[in-house]
Amino acid sequence: MRVIIQTVSQRIHGNVYVRPDKRLRDELNDVSQFIAVTEANVYDAQGEFLYKTDFIAISRDQIIWVIPDKEQKELEDES
């Protein structure tokens, strides 16, 4: 699932894998310390592109919010 993840200091656009019998929320509530993101574009707090990586592990403690990228595109289309 393509998502946007806001951390304390960065915004990450990438893929989070959700098991077929789970929801994104279930994956985020998993007990592991990190969430794996693939094909990630990382931006700073001002929205400036920093780098692209095939894989990044994000500490769940640093995550402020997560939204499916599809919903972000719909919000932008409405405004």
N, C-alpha and C positions, 0 to 999 in steps of 0.2 A: 504494500500500500504506500503510495507516495504521500509524504507528510511534510509539514513545516514544524520544526521544533524550536522554541524559544528557550535559550538557556540564560544564565545570569549575564553573560557578556556577548553571546553570539546567536545568530539565527541560522539554522541548518535546514536545507531542503534536501530530502533524500527518501530512500525506501526503507520501511520497517516491515518485517515479515510477520504476518499474522496467521496463526494456524487456522485451518479451515473451520474448526469447531469453536473458535474464539473470536472475540471482538478486539478492536484496538485497545479499548479500555482494559480488557483482561490482560493483554500483553504488557501494558504499562504498569499494571499492579503486580506483575510477577515479582518474586522475591530476589532475583539476581540483582547485583549492584549496577550493572551496565546494560544499556539498550544498544543493540547493534543497528547501525544505519549503513546502507550501501549506496553507491552512486551519489555521494553527498557533495553539495555545494555549500560552502561555509561563508557567511557574511558577518561583518562586525556590527556593533550596535547602531551605527549610522546607515546600515544597508549596503556598505561597500563590499564588493566581492573580495574574499581573502584567498581561498584556494578550493580546489576540487580534489576529492579522494574517492577511491573505490570502496573504502571501508573506514568507518570511525565508530568507536565505542564511546557512548556518552554516559556519564555518571547520572543515575536517576536523581541524585540529590541536587544536580545543577539545573534540572528541567523545570521551567516555569509553566509552560503550556505546550500542547501539541494539537494541531488540527490537520485533518486530511487536506492535502494540497488542492483537491477538487473543490472543497468548500471555499478556500481562499480565492480561487479563480471565479467562483460564482459571486462572491461578495464584491470583487473588483468589477465584474460585469454589471452589477446592479448600480454601482456608483457612477 
